[in-house]
Amino acid sequence: MKAFVTGAAGFIGSHICERLLKENYEVTGLDCFTDYYPKTIKKNNLRSLNKEKKFTFLEANILNIDLKRRLAGTDYLFHFAAQAGVRASWGQDFKVYTDNNITAVQHILEAVKENKKIRKIIFASSSSVYGDTKELPVRETAETLPVSPYGVTKLMGEKLFYSYGVNYNIPYIALRFFTVYGPRQRPDMGFNIFISKILKGENLPVFSGGRSTRDFTYVEDIVNCCLLAAKSKYTREIFNVGGGHRINLLEVIKKIESITGKKARIKLAEAQKGDVKNTWSDISKAKNLLGYAPKADLVYGLKKEVEWLQGQGCGHEY
C-alpha cells in the first residue's frame, strides 16, 4: 500500500507518517516549509522518518508541482498541509491562507478527479469552522459560522471537497480536529506556550481571563482516527475528532504545575480576535461509525508533551 502525506514535516503530519510506516505502508511525504514557525523544528520532525527505507520526502509546494503525476499509484492521501493559526489570519497575510488552505485544496482535487486508484482522501479540517457555537457538545450537523479568516478557509476546503466529491465521485472524509496536543506541538499552540513559560519561570499570558474552555485531543488519538477513517467504508462524510470532554484553561495550568513542580506566573488578558469562548466535541458519530475511542487522558498527554519539550532543552528535568 502507498500513502501520500502533505504537511509531512508538521506536528500531526509527521506522526501520521510514522504510524503508516509502522503499518508497512510506502510513504511519500511532502512539505514546503512555510515560515509560520522555524524550519529547524520541522526538520527535527523528519529526523527519524528520513532514516526509513520506505519513506520518501519531497520539499515542494502543492501549487508548483505536477500532483497528478506524483499521486499516480497512491492508495491513501492524507492532506494535512495548511497555513495554521487563527490569530495570524487577519489582514494582509490572508492571501497566504487562501493560497495554502483553499487554492491548494483545489489543486489536489483537480489532480485526483480522474484517479480511480485512490481509495480514500483524509482532509484535516478544524473545529474552528463552528465558530462561537452555542451547541455544546457540538455535533457535525451544527451551523458553521467561523469567527476567524482561518476558520473560513478550512470551511471552504470542506466545501471544495464536497463539490468535487459529488461531481467526480472522489472518496474522501473530512475530520474536524479539536485542539490537538502532544509531542511536536507547534510553538504557537497553547500547551507548548503554557509548558514552556512555566518551565522557564516566565509570565504566562492567559487570554479570555482564563474563563474559556477547550476540548483537547492527544495526537495519537488523532492519528488513530485518521487510520480508522481511511480504512472505513464511508465516504463524503464529516466527523468530529476530539477528546470528548472540555476543561477550563486555568485547570490545565494547575495540572502542568503539578507535573512540573513549578508555579505558573499567570497574566490574565482579554480574548484575542478570532478566539472562541468554548469548544467541546460530540464524538458519537465517529464512535458509532468508525469505532473511534480516545484513549489518552489529559495528564498522560501533558506529561508526554512536557517530556518532549524538556528534551528540546526547555526548562529542566523535574
N, C-alpha and C positions, 0 to 999 in steps of 0.2 A: 504493500500500500504506500502511496505517495501523498504527502501533505505539504501544503504551501502556507506559510505564515507571514503575513505582513505585520510590521511593527515588531519584528522578532527580537530586537535588541532592547525592547521596552520592558517594563515591570511585568505585566501579565504575559506578553508575547514570549519572553524568554522562558517562563515557567511552562507555557504550553509546549514549546519546542522540546524541552527536557522530558516532559511526560510522553510525548509522541515517540521520542527516540527510545524510551524505556519500553514502549509497546511495539518496538521493532518497525516503526514507520521510517521510510526515507523522507527526510525533511529538508525543504528549501526555505530558508528564512530571508526576508527582505526588510531592509530599513534604510532610511536616507539620513538618519542622524540630524533631525531638525535641532535648532539651537534653543529649544524651550528650556532644556537643562543640559549640563555639561556632557559632551560626547564621551568623556572618560568614564562616566558612570555606565553608559550603555555598552561601552567596550568591555567593562568588567562583567556585565551581564552575559556577554557572549563567551567569556573565557573558557568555561567548561564545554560549551557547545562546540566550539571550534576544534576541540580535540576528538570529536566523534566522527567516525568514518562515514556515517550515513547522514551527516549534516553538511549542507552547502549554504554559504552565506552570499547574498547579493547586496552590495551597497548601491542603492539606486532609488530614484523617486518614481512612484507609481505613474506619475503623469508623463514620464520621459522614457519609458521602456516599452518594448513590444510584449505586452502582457499576454496577448493571445498565444504567442509562441512559448512564452515562459510557463504558461499554465497548461499546456498540452501534456496529457498524461497524468494530470493531478486528480487524485480521488477526493481529497478534502481540502477546502480552502478556509483558513481562519483569518478573517480580516480584522486586525487589531490596530493597524496604523491609523493614527488620528492626531490632530492638534488638540492637546488636552488643556484643561484649565478654564474654570468658569470665570474667574476674576480678570483674567488677561484677555478675554474675548471681546471686550468693548473697544470702540474707537478704530483707529487706522489699522490695527492688526487684524481686523475682521476678515480681510481678504485671505489671510493665512488660514483661517478657519474654513472659509468657503472652499479654498483650493484643496485642503487636506481632508475635510470631512464631508464635502458634497461632491465636488468635481472628481475627486479620486474614486469615490464610490461609483460614479457614472462610468468612469474608465474601466473599472473592474467588471461591471455588468456588461458593458459593450464587448469586453474581451471574452466573456463566458457565455454570451447569449446563444451561441450555436454549439457550445461544448456539451456533448452528451456523455462525456466520461465522468465529469464531476458528480459525485454522489450527494454532497451537501456543502453549502457555504455557511459558516457561522459568522454572524456580524455582531461585533461588540458595540452595543448601544449603551444607554445610560439612564439611570433614574432621573437625571436632570430633565428628561422630556416631560415629566409630570408637573414640574414647577412647584408652586406652593399649594399642593392639593390638600383639600380638607378631608379627603377619604383616607383614613388610616386604620389598619394597614391598607395600602393601595393595591388594587387589582389591575391587571392588564387592560381591563375594559374602562378604566377611569379616563376622564377627559385629559388630553395632553395640552398643557398650557405652560411651556417653558418660560422661565423668567430671566434667562441669560442667552446671549447670542450663541454660546457653546451648545446649550440645550436645543436651541432651534436647529443648529446644523446636524446634531445627532438625530433629531426627529426627521429632518429632510432625508438623511441617509436611509432611515427606515422606509420612508415613502418611496424612495427610488427603488429599493429592493422589492417593495410590493408591486410597483408599476411594471418593472421588468419581469418579476416573478410570474405575474398572471398573464403577461403577453408572450413570454418566451419559455414558460414552464421551467424556470430556474428554481432548483431546490435549495431553499435557504431557511435559516432560523435566526431571528434577532433576539439577542439576550440583553435585557436591561440590567446592568450591574449596579448594585448598591454599595457605594463606598468600600472599595477593595483595599485591604491592607495586608501586611506581611513583609518578609524579606524582599528587598529590592524596590520597595515602595518609592515612588518619585519624591524628590526632595521638597516639592511644593505641597505635598499632601499632609493632612492633619497629623496623623500619628508620627510620621517622620519628624515633623516640626516639634510636636509635643515632647517626644522622647529625646531628641537632640538637645532641645533647650533645657530640659530637666537635667540631663547628664552633664551639661556644661555649666549649669547653675546660672543660666541667662534668663532674662524676663521672657515670659511666655504669653503672647497675645491670645486671648480667648474671645472670639467675636460673638455677637448677639448677647453679650453679657453673660455668656455661659448657659443661657436658657435653652438653646436649641438641642435637638436630639437627632441621632443618626442610627441607621441600620448598617452595621459594619459586617463585611463579608471577608473571611480569610481567603487568601489567594488559592490555596489548594482546593477549597470548595468550589471556587470559580472554575478552576481547571477541570475538576470532576464533572461539573455541569456541562461544560463545553464538549467534553467527550461523549457524555450521555446524549446530548442534543445531536451531535454529529452522527452517531450510530443509530439514532431513533428512526422510526418510520414517518415521523411528522415533517411537514414542510410548510413554508409560508406561515409560520406561527411566531408569536412573540411570547417570551417568558421573562418574568421577573427572576433575578438571581440575587438573593440576599441571605443574610443570616437569619432572617425571620423574626428578629426582635430589635428593639431600639433601646438606646441608653443615652442619658444626658452627658454632655461633654465633660462637665465637672466630675462626674462619677468615673469617667475614663481616666482622667488625670489622677484621681485617687488610686486607681489600680496601678498606674505606671509608677506612682510614688512608692507603693508597696513593693513592686517588683524590683525597682532600682535602689530602694532605700534612701532616696533623695527627695527633698521637698521642692515642689514647684513654686516658682516666683510668678504667680498669676497676675496678669494685667488685663482686666476686662476692657473690651472695646465694643463699639457698635457693629451691627451687621454690615457686611460688605455688599455692594451691588451684585445681584445675581444669586446670592446665598439664599437657600430656602430655610424655613424655620425647622421643619421636621421631615425625616424620611423613615419609612417603615414598610417593608415589603410583605405583601401577601404572596407566599411562595407555593400555595396549594396547587396551582396549575402545574408547576414544574415537578412537584412531588408526585402528583397523580399520573401525569403523562410520561415523565422522563425517569421517575424514580430518584429524583434529586433529594438528598438529605444532608444539610450542612453538618459537618462533624466537629469542627473546631470551635471550642468556646473562646470567649474573648481573652481570658487570662492566658490560655495556651498561646494564642496568636500574638498577643502583646509580648510575651516572653521571647518568642521566636524573632520578632522584629527588633526587640532590644538587643538580643544576642548578635543579630546581623549588624546592627548599627555600631555596636561596640567592636565588632570585627573589622569595621571600616575605619576604626580609630576615633569613634565618637565617644567621649567620656572614658570612664574607667570600669574595670570589671567590678561587679557587685558580689 
